[in-house]
Amino acid sequence: MAVNWYRPHVLLLPEDDANRQVANGFHLQVSPANQRQMQVLQVAGGWNEVLTLFETDHATEMDRCPSRYMVLLIDFDGVQDRLQTARARIPAQLTDRVFILGAWSEPEELKKAGLGTYETIGKAMAEDCRSGTNTTWGHNLLQHNASEIGRLRQHILPILFP
């Protein structure tokens, strides 16, 4: 289902199918009245491809649509400066509306750590966002997202969980 472009909305661009499933789980927790304010896009095929697709397709559209927010879902692959590398590719005028999130290694490790299916993990992440807790986001494979989650809660929660 497409988002309502005339209202504030969030697009999620996943690196791979595992991230897509996590995003779908998150989306299932959004109230039915606000589900059209969020859309999970097609898998990009890698973290670098997420950034390239954002630069080539989505950055221009975000300039045209000031009520759009984007979440780029990437695997950090244990790379210390992955967030800084990714942020460097976001145009300055969009940095307040683009969020970069993902597992420290890859989502498969979250499943191995006993957090459940990808969908269950996404639902738990949404519940943390809605309730202001860090039960799932505080996991050692996700805690590196703390600064982005803080920003996300400030801007996106009023859209998805008013």
Secondary structure by P-SEA (a helix, b strand, c coil): ccccccccbbbbbbccaaaaaaaaaaaaacccccccccccccccccaaaaaaaaacccaaaaaacccbbbbbbbbcccccaaaaaaaaaccccccccbbbbbccccaaaaaaaccccaaaaaaaaaaaaaacccccccccccccaaaaaaaaaacccccccc
